[in-house]
Amino acid sequence: MNEMEKYLEAMEAAVEAKNKKAIELLDGLSSYVYQFAHARSLETSGKEHDAWEGLHQRAKQLVASMAKTGHSLWL
């Protein structure tokens, strides 16, 4: 999970800086992080589920912010 948090931090930094090139480069990573966190949230229960669901929602919000900031495969 720590690895996913670091990926999310990189995505957050790109969105915060409104760096379109960085966002473009992170498009593939954002898709991976979103799908992985979603799958893990479905596979787990209890506190582990809550943690993965939190990461999934965070990734979802970041993907939306990335799409608003620049061209995105998510549009």
C-alpha positions in Angstrom: 0.0 0.0 0.0 2.9 2.3 0.7 3.9 2.0 -3.0 0.5 3.1 -4.1 0.6 6.1 -1.7 3.8 7.2 -3.3 2.3 6.9 -6.8 -0.6 9.0 -5.6 1.8 11.6 -4.2 3.4 11.9 -7.6 0.0 12.4 -9.2 -0.9 15.0 -6.6 2.3 16.9 -7.3 1.7 17.0 -11.0 -1.9 18.3 -10.5 -0.9 20.8 -7.9 1.8 22.2 -10.2 -0.6 22.0 -13.2 2.2 20.5 -15.2 0.5 19.2 -18.3 3.6 17.3 -19.5 3.9 15.5 -16.1 0.2 14.7 -16.1 0.5 13.3 -19.7 3.4 11.1 -18.6 1.4 9.9 -15.5 -1.7 9.0 -17.4 -0.8 5.3 -17.6 0.3 5.2 -14.0 -3.0 6.8 -12.9 -4.9 4.1 -14.8 -2.9 1.4 -13.1 -3.3 2.9 -9.6 -7.0 3.4 -10.0 -7.7 -0.1 -11.3 -5.4 -1.7 -8.7 -6.8 0.1 -5.7 -10.4 -0.6 -6.9 -9.6 -4.3 -7.3 -8.0 -4.5 -3.9 -11.0 -2.7 -2.3 -13.3 -5.3 -3.8 -11.1 -8.2 -2.6 -10.6 -7.2 1.0 -12.8 -6.6 4.0 -12.7 -4.8 7.3 -9.9 -2.2 8.0 -8.0 -3.4 5.0 -11.0 -2.7 2.8 -11.4 0.7 4.3 -7.7 1.6 3.6 -7.9 0.4 -0.1 -11.2 2.1 -0.6 -9.7 5.3 0.7 -6.9 5.0 -1.8 -9.4 4.2 -4.6 -11.4 7.3 -3.9 -8.2 9.4 -3.7 -7.1 8.0 -7.1 -10.6 8.7 -8.5 -10.4 12.4 -7.4 -6.9 12.8 -8.8 -7.8 11.3 -12.2 -10.7 13.8 -12.4 -8.3 16.6 -11.5 -5.8 15.4 -14.0 -8.5 15.3 -16.7 -9.5 18.9 -15.9 -5.9 20.1 -16.0 -4.9 18.8 -19.4 -5.5 16.4 -22.2 -6.3 13.0 -20.8 -7.1 9.5 -22.0 -9.9 9.6 -19.4 -11.9 12.2 -21.4 
